[in-house]
Amino acid sequence: MSTDRRTLLADAAIAVLADAGMRGLTHRAVDRAAQLPPGTTSAYFRTRQALLTALVRRLVALDQAELQEIGARVPVPRTVGELVAGIMELAGARLTGDGRTRSLARYACAVESARHPELREILVPRENLGRRVVCDFLAGQGVADATERTVTLLTCVDGLVFDRLVNGGDVREEEVRGLVTAALR
């Protein structure tokens, strides 16, 4: 079984989930999205749970790669303004293009993980360069509980992204600046 075929199917499953929701995620829908013959998805992922697990693993891998890339590309922040700019870039990426598709799929999977703990284990946030940059910035500013504040800050940003996916609009710079300022207090 080809890893490339599994990746293609997982990517198609992410797109189907983002477009059609959890109820629309079927083996047939993934076959159509991947433009493969009927039965291909079920040959690689026999059950819906196997398909969902593969989708979540791929989603996390793509998210981690994006976070690493942004963390490596954006200069290490020295000022609040630079940190805000980096977070704004991430929020923008999560609301447009492939990032939007992944965000919609991620939130659907997060809700599903409440009933399937094995998915939650995969979805739990991982260490990455982006998270480390935020934590190091907060620690460098004298924040004693920088790790906990980083989690709170990034969870709040995630909430803004979720709100804008549901209600439309963009995350505004003043919102992120307010969250960063609160994390520094």
N, C-alpha and C positions, 0 to 999 in steps of 0.2 A: 504494500500500500504506500502510495506516494505521499511524502510529507507535503509536497506542493499542492496536491489535490486536497488534502485535509485543511491546509491553510486557506485555499480558495473557498472551500465550503464554509469554513468558520467565518471568513470575511463576508461571504454572502449571507450567512445567518445573522451577523451583526446588522447588515443593511435591512434584512427582512424584519428583524425585531424593531429596529428604529422606525421603519415605515408602517408596519402592521401591528405592532404590539405583541404581547406574549401569546395572545390567542391566535394571531396570524403566523406564528413561528411553527411551521410544519416542515416535514421532510420535502414534500412536494414544492412548497414555496421556495425553499432553499435551492432545490434543483432548478427551478425556473430562474431564480435570481442569478445563479451561477452559470446559466445557459448550458446545463448538462442534461443528459437523458434522465427520464423518470427512474427513480430507484437508486440513483447514484449516491445521494446523501444517506439513505438507509443502509447502503452497502458499507459505508464507512462508519456511520454512527447508528447502530441498530435501534437504539431507543431515543426517545425525546430527551431524557436526562443526559445521555451521552452527548447528544448534539448541544444541549445547553451548557454542559461542562466544557466542551471544546470551544464554544462561543466565548464563555467567560474567560477561559485561559488565554485565548487570542486577544480579547479585549484588554485584559491586564497587561499582556506583553506590548500591545500597541501603546497603551497609556504610559507605561514605564519608559518606552523608547522616546515618546514625545517629551516627557518630563526630563529625561536625561539630555535630550537634544536642546531643549530650551535652557536648561541649567548650564549647559556647556557653552551655548552661544551668547546668552545674555551676560554682560559683565557682572562680576561679583559686586553686589550693591554696597556702596559706601555711604549712601544717604537714604533717607526715607523716600525721596523722590525716585531714586533708582530702584528701590525695592518695589514701590508702587508700580512703576513702569513694567517691571518684570512680571508682577502678578497680573497686571492688565493684559499683557501679551498672552499669558496662559488663559485667562478668562475669555479673551477674544478668540483664541484658538478653539476653545471648548464650545463656542457658540456658532461657529461657521464651518462649512465644508465637512470634511471627514470627521473633524472634532465634534461637530454637532451630532452627526450620526452616532458616533461612539458615546457621546453624552446621553443621548436618548436611550440607547441600548443599556448603558451602565446603570441608569436609574431604574429601568425596568428590571434588570438583574438584581439590583439592590433590594427591591421590593420582593422579588421571588426568593431571595436568599433568606428572608424571614421564615419561610417555610422549608427551606432546604439548606441546613447548616453547612453542608459540604461546599455549596457555592459561596457562602459567606467566608469560609476559610480561604478561598481563592481571591475573593474581592478585597480582603483586608488590605488597607494601604501599606505599601512596601516602602522601605527606605529608598530614596533616590536623591540624585544631585540637587534637584529643585527644592525638596524638603530640607535638605541639609543646608543649602544656601540661606533659606529663611531662618532656620534655627541658629546658624552661625551669626547672622546679622543681629538677631535679637540678643543673643548672648554677648556679642560685641558692644551692644548698647547698654549692657549692664542688667539685662532682664534675668533675674535669678532662676525662674522656672521656664527657661526658653523652650524646652521641649514641649511642655504642656501648652504654652502660649502659641507655639507653632501649630500644633494640632488644632487649637481653637480658631486661630486666624484662618488656616486653610479650610477648615470646616465651614466657617462663615462665608468665605469666598465661594466654596462649593454650593452653599445655599443660595447665594446671589445668582450663580450660573443656573441652578435649578429653576429659580423664580423666573429668570429671563427666558429659559426654554419654554416654560409653561405659559407665561404671560406676555412674552415678546419684549423687545428692547435690548439694550446693551448694558453691561455692567459699567457704571460710571466711575470715573477716576476719584471723585470726592467720596464715594462709598468705600472704595478700597483704601483711600488715605485715612478715612475715619477708623476703619478696622485696624490698620497698621498702628495708628496713633493709640488706639485702645490697647493693643498688644504691648506697646512700649510703656504703658503706665504701670 
